Amino acid sequence: MTNAVNGRPKKRKPADAAFWLAYEKRVAALVKALDANASITHNEIRVGALSGVPRQLDALAVGSVAGQKLNVVIEAKCYGRRVSIGTVDEFIGKLLDLGAARGILYAAGGFTTGAVKRAERALNPGIGLEHLANLIPPRPVPEPKPRRDDENRLSRFPPNIHDGPPAAHEYARLEAHYLRVGERALTIEESYRPSVPTTDSYRAFLLGEAFFYKA
């Protein structure tokens, strides 16, 4: 779920909402595994200190590092394309509004060169990026709409002669389509390597020692 300009959450279609929710939960579980002592909450709502409006957080990690309490905002983007610089800018704006010191942006499709450059220079708040494609959940198969009662009208869908779940080939077809879309987007540009010191250590990032980045 994302925030609209007025702070109200945008609504997704039920199938898309379930797909994104599954990815967000998997990311939250991963973050929990990084630090067993941290408190992880999924789909958190916090009022912005600057805006005064509710802000939706995919996940929020609250913990202590070197004796300091830190709030780490987690954002999960399960796009079939690279996350752009605009998404990083929007994320930084959310962190500033919430007064969070750190934020990590997880993306199924990776990041554009501009997005990485923007994040690597962000110091307060600090931004971490991780390309996390292996947590993509299977795409849900949309259910056909019910037939009209009027027999004189033709239904958009043929009668469903199977009472069980959709056939396996339907799952495969949708998943293959999704991956093809992602592959086309990912071939637009080569992956970018940051010019600042990077780390894959969660603790080092929280201490501000290096830019958290996993391609």
Phi, psi and omega in degrees: 000137179241165182264140173278175182299322182277007178090348179281139181292136175285144180265136175256162172298148183308317181294316179294321180298318179294322180295311180294320181299319179297319179294317180299318180294323179293321177295316179300320179294323178295314180298321178299323180291334180291327181215101183293340182273350181276150176266120184247125175238139181259144177056054181277147175242122178230143178276129181294135180292329181270317185274329184076013180247154179294137177239131180273133179243129178301319175201154179226126177251126178240122182204185181235129178230124180054038177081003181247135177279131183234141171253120180246116181272132182249130177237133181240123180242107181262060179276158171268024180211174178287145174286134186265174180298328180298323179293322177294317177301316179297320180293317178298319178299321178295317180296319178296320179296324183272349182072027180275140182277333183220153175210144178236130181252114178260135182223133179288332184256005180085196187224149174284165178302316180298322180295318180292316179300319181295318183287324186292337180263358180282122183251320183219093008279157176276140183242131173249147180234138174217126175279112188232082183270340186283357179258008182296122178284162177293142179292134176289148178267122181297140179274143179292150179289151179294150180287152178288152177288332181287111183289345180282346179262141180276134177287147176288340182236141176291160178302141179273110185269356180248130178274345183277187180292165180302153182297154183299326182294335177291319176299315181297320181296314181294319180294320179296319178298315181299318181292324178296319178299317180295320181295321178298318181291323185285344180270003181294321181213159178285155179294147185255135176260128182299152180263358179254163178301133182243164178213152170248015178267119179302316182294318180298321178295316181296329178279356179076023184277336181196169180280123179280113184211125175231117181282000000 
